Amino acid sequence: MKGVAEELDIHPFMLSRWRKEFREGIFTMRRVKKASSKAKQKILEQERLNA
């Protein structure tokens, strides 16, 4: 988790929180809009792969 968070340039807690919210079905694209451009790209890529 720490390595992924570093790659996305976010705090590990934020990644953990997003993962929890996604599992609970409350993750929204609104959070992606607030992320850094590098993080946005990785998040959108992961969602595309999960679809």
PyMOL Python script that loads the backbone (N, CA, C, O; Angstrom):
from pymol import cmd

cmd.read_pdbstr("""\
ATOM      1  N   MET A   1       0.823  -1.187   0.000  1.00  0.00           N
ATOM      2  CA  MET A   1       0.000   0.000   0.000  1.00  0.00           C
ATOM      3  C   MET A   1       0.874   1.261   0.000  1.00  0.00           C
ATOM      4  O   MET A   1       0.593   2.230  -0.705  1.00  0.00           O
ATOM      5  N   LYS A   2       1.930   1.222   0.800  1.00  0.00           N
ATOM      6  CA  LYS A   2       2.805   2.397   0.891  1.00  0.00           C
ATOM      7  C   LYS A   2       3.457   2.712  -0.460  1.00  0.00           C
ATOM      8  O   LYS A   2       3.538   3.874  -0.859  1.00  0.00           O
ATOM      9  N   GLY A   3       3.917   1.677  -1.155  1.00  0.00           N
ATOM     10  CA  GLY A   3       4.547   1.883  -2.450  1.00  0.00           C
ATOM     11  C   GLY A   3       3.588   2.448  -3.490  1.00  0.00           C
ATOM     12  O   GLY A   3       3.965   3.308  -4.286  1.00  0.00           O
ATOM     13  N   VAL A   4       2.367   1.971  -3.480  1.00  0.00           N
ATOM     14  CA  VAL A   4       1.350   2.474  -4.418  1.00  0.00           C
ATOM     15  C   VAL A   4       1.047   3.934  -4.109  1.00  0.00           C
ATOM     16  O   VAL A   4       0.956   4.761  -5.016  1.00  0.00           O
ATOM     17  N   ALA A   5       0.892   4.246  -2.828  1.00  0.00           N
ATOM     18  CA  ALA A   5       0.615   5.629  -2.431  1.00  0.00           C
ATOM     19  C   ALA A   5       1.753   6.553  -2.848  1.00  0.00           C
ATOM     20  O   ALA A   5       1.509   7.664  -3.319  1.00  0.00           O
ATOM     21  N   GLU A   6       2.983   6.107  -2.680  1.00  0.00           N
ATOM     22  CA  GLU A   6       4.129   6.907  -3.101  1.00  0.00           C
ATOM     23  C   GLU A   6       4.113   7.122  -4.609  1.00  0.00           C
ATOM     24  O   GLU A   6       4.402   8.217  -5.091  1.00  0.00           O
ATOM     25  N   GLU A   7       3.772   6.067  -5.349  1.00  0.00           N
ATOM     26  CA  GLU A   7       3.701   6.167  -6.812  1.00  0.00           C
ATOM     27  C   GLU A   7       2.639   7.184  -7.239  1.00  0.00           C
ATOM     28  O   GLU A   7       2.815   7.902  -8.223  1.00  0.00           O
ATOM     29  N   LEU A   8       1.549   7.235  -6.494  1.00  0.00           N
ATOM     30  CA  LEU A   8       0.460   8.167  -6.805  1.00  0.00           C
ATOM     31  C   LEU A   8       0.683   9.549  -6.203  1.00  0.00           C
ATOM     32  O   LEU A   8      -0.079  10.479  -6.461  1.00  0.00           O
ATOM     33  N   ASP A   9       1.737   9.674  -5.396  1.00  0.00           N
ATOM     34  CA  ASP A   9       2.052  10.933  -4.732  1.00  0.00           C
ATOM     35  C   ASP A   9       0.919  11.365  -3.798  1.00  0.00           C
ATOM     36  O   ASP A   9       0.526  12.532  -3.772  1.00  0.00           O
ATOM     37  N   ILE A  10       0.400  10.392  -3.029  1.00  0.00           N
ATOM     38  CA  ILE A  10      -0.630  10.669  -2.031  1.00  0.00           C
ATOM     39  C   ILE A  10      -0.247   9.978  -0.728  1.00  0.00           C
ATOM     40  O   ILE A  10       0.602   9.086  -0.715  1.00  0.00           O
ATOM     41  N   HIS A  11      -0.872  10.392   0.356  1.00  0.00           N
ATOM     42  CA  HIS A  11      -0.619   9.771   1.660  1.00  0.00           C
ATOM     43  C   HIS A  11      -1.254   8.386   1.679  1.00  0.00           C
ATOM     44  O   HIS A  11      -2.358   8.223   1.159  1.00  0.00           O
ATOM     45  N   PRO A  12      -0.597   7.382   2.261  1.00  0.00           N
ATOM     46  CA  PRO A  12      -1.154   6.026   2.306  1.00  0.00           C
ATOM     47  C   PRO A  12      -2.550   5.967   2.926  1.00  0.00           C
ATOM     48  O   PRO A  12      -3.371   5.142   2.522  1.00  0.00           O
ATOM     49  N   PHE A  13      -2.825   6.830   3.900  1.00  0.00           N
ATOM     50  CA  PHE A  13      -4.153   6.853   4.506  1.00  0.00           C
ATOM     51  C   PHE A  13      -5.219   7.176   3.466  1.00  0.00           C
ATOM     52  O   PHE A  13      -6.301   6.588   3.482  1.00  0.00           O
ATOM     53  N   MET A  14      -4.920   8.110   2.559  1.00  0.00           N
ATOM     54  CA  MET A  14      -5.905   8.500   1.543  1.00  0.00           C
ATOM     55  C   MET A  14      -6.209   7.319   0.624  1.00  0.00           C
ATOM     56  O   MET A  14      -7.369   7.081   0.288  1.00  0.00           O
ATOM     57  N   LEU A  15      -5.196   6.593   0.222  1.00  0.00           N
ATOM     58  CA  LEU A  15      -5.400   5.430  -0.634  1.00  0.00           C
ATOM     59  C   LEU A  15      -6.234   4.383   0.099  1.00  0.00           C
ATOM     60  O   LEU A  15      -7.136   3.783  -0.485  1.00  0.00           O
ATOM     61  N   SER A  16      -5.935   4.167   1.361  1.00  0.00           N
ATOM     62  CA  SER A  16      -6.697   3.219   2.165  1.00  0.00           C
ATOM     63  C   SER A  16      -8.153   3.652   2.275  1.00  0.00           C
ATOM     64  O   SER A  16      -9.064   2.830   2.171  1.00  0.00           O
ATOM     65  N   ARG A  17      -8.363   4.929   2.483  1.00  0.00           N
ATOM     66  CA  ARG A  17      -9.730   5.458   2.587  1.00  0.00           C
ATOM     67  C   ARG A  17     -10.478   5.298   1.270  1.00  0.00           C
ATOM     68  O   ARG A  17     -11.639   4.890   1.268  1.00  0.00           O
ATOM     69  N   TRP A  18      -9.834   5.611   0.154  1.00  0.00           N
ATOM     70  CA  TRP A  18     -10.480   5.458  -1.151  1.00  0.00           C
ATOM     71  C   TRP A  18     -10.852   4.002  -1.402  1.00  0.00           C
ATOM     72  O   TRP A  18     -11.938   3.703  -1.899  1.00  0.00           O
ATOM     73  N   ARG A  19      -9.950   3.112  -1.056  1.00  0.00           N
ATOM     74  CA  ARG A  19     -10.212   1.682  -1.252  1.00  0.00           C
ATOM     75  C   ARG A  19     -11.425   1.245  -0.443  1.00  0.00           C
ATOM     76  O   ARG A  19     -12.284   0.522  -0.946  1.00  0.00           O
ATOM     77  N   LYS A  20     -11.496   1.681   0.802  1.00  0.00           N
ATOM     78  CA  LYS A  20     -12.627   1.352   1.669  1.00  0.00           C
ATOM     79  C   LYS A  20     -13.930   1.926   1.095  1.00  0.00           C
ATOM     80  O   LYS A  20     -14.944   1.229   1.034  1.00  0.00           O
ATOM     81  N   GLU A  21     -13.900   3.187   0.678  1.00  0.00           N
ATOM     82  CA  GLU A  21     -15.091   3.814   0.112  1.00  0.00           C
ATOM     83  C   GLU A  21     -15.521   3.122  -1.183  1.00  0.00           C
ATOM     84  O   GLU A  21     -16.714   2.959  -1.437  1.00  0.00           O
ATOM     85  N   PHE A  22     -14.556   2.722  -1.989  1.00  0.00           N
ATOM     86  CA  PHE A  22     -14.881   2.024  -3.236  1.00  0.00           C
ATOM     87  C   PHE A  22     -15.590   0.705  -2.929  1.00  0.00           C
ATOM     88  O   PHE A  22     -16.599   0.374  -3.551  1.00  0.00           O
ATOM     89  N   ARG A  23     -15.054  -0.044  -1.965  1.00  0.00           N
ATOM     90  CA  ARG A  23     -15.670  -1.313  -1.586  1.00  0.00           C
ATOM     91  C   ARG A  23     -17.081  -1.118  -1.044  1.00  0.00           C
ATOM     92  O   ARG A  23     -17.952  -1.964  -1.246  1.00  0.00           O
ATOM     93  N   GLU A  24     -17.302  -0.011  -0.360  1.00  0.00           N
ATOM     94  CA  GLU A  24     -18.618   0.276   0.212  1.00  0.00           C
ATOM     95  C   GLU A  24     -19.549   0.932  -0.800  1.00  0.00           C
ATOM     96  O   GLU A  24     -20.718   1.174  -0.499  1.00  0.00           O
ATOM     97  N   GLY A  25     -19.043   1.220  -1.991  1.00  0.00           N
ATOM     98  CA  GLY A  25     -19.866   1.808  -3.045  1.00  0.00           C
ATOM     99  C   GLY A  25     -20.085   3.298  -2.893  1.00  0.00           C
ATOM    100  O   GLY A  25     -21.013   3.847  -3.487  1.00  0.00           O
ATOM    101  N   ILE A  26     -19.254   3.963  -2.112  1.00  0.00           N
ATOM    102  CA  ILE A  26     -19.436   5.402  -1.937  1.00  0.00           C
ATOM    103  C   ILE A  26     -18.313   6.224  -2.565  1.00  0.00           C
ATOM    104  O   ILE A  26     -18.260   7.442  -2.394  1.00  0.00           O
ATOM    105  N   PHE A  27     -17.423   5.560  -3.285  1.00  0.00           N
ATOM    106  CA  PHE A  27     -16.352   6.268  -3.991  1.00  0.00           C
ATOM    107  C   PHE A  27     -16.967   7.058  -5.133  1.00  0.00           C
ATOM    108  O   PHE A  27     -17.755   6.512  -5.906  1.00  0.00           O
ATOM    109  N   THR A  28     -16.627   8.312  -5.253  1.00  0.00           N
ATOM    110  CA  THR A  28     -17.177   9.141  -6.320  1.00  0.00           C
ATOM    111  C   THR A  28     -16.070   9.769  -7.143  1.00  0.00           C
ATOM    112  O   THR A  28     -14.950   9.948  -6.664  1.00  0.00           O
ATOM    113  N   MET A  29     -16.382  10.096  -8.363  1.00  0.00           N
ATOM    114  CA  MET A  29     -15.410  10.736  -9.240  1.00  0.00           C
ATOM    115  C   MET A  29     -15.031  12.119  -8.716  1.00  0.00           C
ATOM    116  O   MET A  29     -14.014  12.679  -9.123  1.00  0.00           O
ATOM    117  N   ARG A  30     -15.829  12.661  -7.832  1.00  0.00           N
ATOM    118  CA  ARG A  30     -15.521  13.957  -7.242  1.00  0.00           C
ATOM    119  C   ARG A  30     -14.145  13.916  -6.577  1.00  0.00           C
ATOM    120  O   ARG A  30     -13.398  14.892  -6.639  1.00  0.00           O
ATOM    121  N   ARG A  31     -13.814  12.810  -5.951  1.00  0.00           N
ATOM    122  CA  ARG A  31     -12.516  12.673  -5.294  1.00  0.00           C
ATOM    123  C   ARG A  31     -11.389  12.623  -6.322  1.00  0.00           C
ATOM    124  O   ARG A  31     -10.299  13.140  -6.079  1.00  0.00           O
ATOM    125  N   VAL A  32     -11.648  12.010  -7.456  1.00  0.00           N
ATOM    126  CA  VAL A  32     -10.626  11.934  -8.499  1.00  0.00           C
ATOM    127  C   VAL A  32     -10.304  13.334  -8.997  1.00  0.00           C
ATOM    128  O   VAL A  32      -9.144  13.639  -9.272  1.00  0.00           O
ATOM    129  N   LYS A  33     -11.304  14.180  -9.117  1.00  0.00           N
ATOM    130  CA  LYS A  33     -11.083  15.543  -9.593  1.00  0.00           C
ATOM    131  C   LYS A  33     -10.158  16.316  -8.671  1.00  0.00           C
ATOM    132  O   LYS A  33      -9.454  17.219  -9.123  1.00  0.00           O
ATOM    133  N   LYS A  34     -10.145  15.980  -7.378  1.00  0.00           N
ATOM    134  CA  LYS A  34      -9.304  16.681  -6.411  1.00  0.00           C
ATOM    135  C   LYS A  34      -7.878  16.127  -6.369  1.00  0.00           C
ATOM    136  O   LYS A  34      -6.989  16.763  -5.803  1.00  0.00           O
ATOM    137  N   ALA A  35      -7.654  14.981  -6.946  1.00  0.00           N
ATOM    138  CA  ALA A  35      -6.345  14.331  -6.898  1.00  0.00           C
ATOM    139  C   ALA A  35      -5.353  15.022  -7.837  1.00  0.00           C
ATOM    140  O   ALA A  35      -5.743  15.765  -8.738  1.00  0.00           O
ATOM    141  N   SER A  36      -4.072  14.762  -7.608  1.00  0.00           N
ATOM    142  CA  SER A  36      -3.050  15.307  -8.503  1.00  0.00           C
ATOM    143  C   SER A  36      -3.216  14.678  -9.886  1.00  0.00           C
ATOM    144  O   SER A  36      -3.853  13.632 -10.011  1.00  0.00           O
ATOM    145  N   SER A  37      -2.666  15.286 -10.904  1.00  0.00           N
ATOM    146  CA  SER A  37      -2.853  14.775 -12.268  1.00  0.00           C
ATOM    147  C   SER A  37      -2.288  13.363 -12.418  1.00  0.00           C
ATOM    148  O   SER A  37      -2.873  12.536 -13.118  1.00  0.00           O
ATOM    149  N   LYS A  38      -1.165  13.082 -11.771  1.00  0.00           N
ATOM    150  CA  LYS A  38      -0.579  11.743 -11.840  1.00  0.00           C
ATOM    151  C   LYS A  38      -1.496  10.731 -11.152  1.00  0.00           C
ATOM    152  O   LYS A  38      -1.703   9.629 -11.659  1.00  0.00           O
ATOM    153  N   ALA A  39      -2.039  11.108 -10.009  1.00  0.00           N
ATOM    154  CA  ALA A  39      -2.948  10.227  -9.278  1.00  0.00           C
ATOM    155  C   ALA A  39      -4.232  10.001 -10.076  1.00  0.00           C
ATOM    156  O   ALA A  39      -4.743   8.883 -10.129  1.00  0.00           O
ATOM    157  N   LYS A  40      -4.756  11.070 -10.699  1.00  0.00           N
ATOM    158  CA  LYS A  40      -5.971  10.939 -11.511  1.00  0.00           C
ATOM    159  C   LYS A  40      -5.774   9.901 -12.610  1.00  0.00           C
ATOM    160  O   LYS A  40      -6.623   9.036 -12.822  1.00  0.00           O
ATOM    161  N   GLN A  41      -4.653   9.999 -13.299  1.00  0.00           N
ATOM    162  CA  GLN A  41      -4.368   9.090 -14.394  1.00  0.00           C
ATOM    163  C   GLN A  41      -4.336   7.640 -13.908  1.00  0.00           C
ATOM    164  O   GLN A  41      -4.922   6.760 -14.539  1.00  0.00           O
ATOM    165  N   LYS A  42      -3.658   7.393 -12.796  1.00  0.00           N
ATOM    166  CA  LYS A  42      -3.560   6.039 -12.253  1.00  0.00           C
ATOM    167  C   LYS A  42      -4.918   5.522 -11.788  1.00  0.00           C
ATOM    168  O   LYS A  42      -5.252   4.361 -12.024  1.00  0.00           O
ATOM    169  N   ILE A  43      -5.699   6.372 -11.132  1.00  0.00           N
ATOM    170  CA  ILE A  43      -7.014   5.970 -10.633  1.00  0.00           C
ATOM    171  C   ILE A  43      -7.940   5.629 -11.787  1.00  0.00           C
ATOM    172  O   ILE A  43      -8.614   4.599 -11.757  1.00  0.00           O
ATOM    173  N   LEU A  44      -7.980   6.470 -12.793  1.00  0.00           N
ATOM    174  CA  LEU A  44      -8.853   6.236 -13.943  1.00  0.00           C
ATOM    175  C   LEU A  44      -8.414   4.975 -14.700  1.00  0.00           C
ATOM    176  O   LEU A  44      -9.250   4.207 -15.178  1.00  0.00           O
ATOM    177  N   GLU A  45      -7.106   4.772 -14.804  1.00  0.00           N
ATOM    178  CA  GLU A  45      -6.583   3.577 -15.469  1.00  0.00           C
ATOM    179  C   GLU A  45      -7.005   2.312 -14.711  1.00  0.00           C
ATOM    180  O   GLU A  45      -7.406   1.319 -15.319  1.00  0.00           O
ATOM    181  N   GLN A  46      -6.911   2.362 -13.387  1.00  0.00           N
ATOM    182  CA  GLN A  46      -7.292   1.220 -12.569  1.00  0.00           C
ATOM    183  C   GLN A  46      -8.793   0.938 -12.679  1.00  0.00           C
ATOM    184  O   GLN A  46      -9.202  -0.220 -12.774  1.00  0.00           O
ATOM    185  N   GLU A  47      -9.607   1.987 -12.667  1.00  0.00           N
ATOM    186  CA  GLU A  47     -11.057   1.793 -12.800  1.00  0.00           C
ATOM    187  C   GLU A  47     -11.390   1.178 -14.150  1.00  0.00           C
ATOM    188  O   GLU A  47     -12.277   0.331 -14.242  1.00  0.00           O
ATOM    189  N   ARG A  48     -10.687   1.596 -15.200  1.00  0.00           N
ATOM    190  CA  ARG A  48     -10.922   1.064 -16.535  1.00  0.00           C
ATOM    191  C   ARG A  48     -10.581  -0.430 -16.557  1.00  0.00           C
ATOM    192  O   ARG A  48     -11.290  -1.222 -17.177  1.00  0.00           O
ATOM    193  N   LEU A  49      -9.509  -0.806 -15.890  1.00  0.00           N
ATOM    194  CA  LEU A  49      -9.113  -2.206 -15.837  1.00  0.00           C
ATOM    195  C   LEU A  49     -10.079  -3.042 -15.013  1.00  0.00           C
ATOM    196  O   LEU A  49     -10.286  -4.219 -15.309  1.00  0.00           O
ATOM    197  N   ASN A  50     -10.667  -2.456 -13.992  1.00  0.00           N
ATOM    198  CA  ASN A  50     -11.605  -3.161 -13.134  1.00  0.00           C
ATOM    199  C   ASN A  50     -12.992  -3.315 -13.761  1.00  0.00           C
ATOM    200  O   ASN A  50     -13.778  -4.158 -13.329  1.00  0.00           O
ATOM    201  N   ALA A  51     -13.289  -2.510 -14.767  1.00  0.00           N
ATOM    202  CA  ALA A  51     -14.636  -2.541 -15.377  1.00  0.00           C
ATOM    203  C   ALA A  51     -14.878  -3.777 -16.195  1.00  0.00           C
ATOM    204  O   ALA A  51     -15.958  -3.940 -16.763  1.00  0.00           O
TER     205      ALA A  51
END
""", "prot")
cmd.dss("prot")
cmd.show_as("cartoon", "prot")
cmd.util.cbc("prot")
cmd.orient("prot")
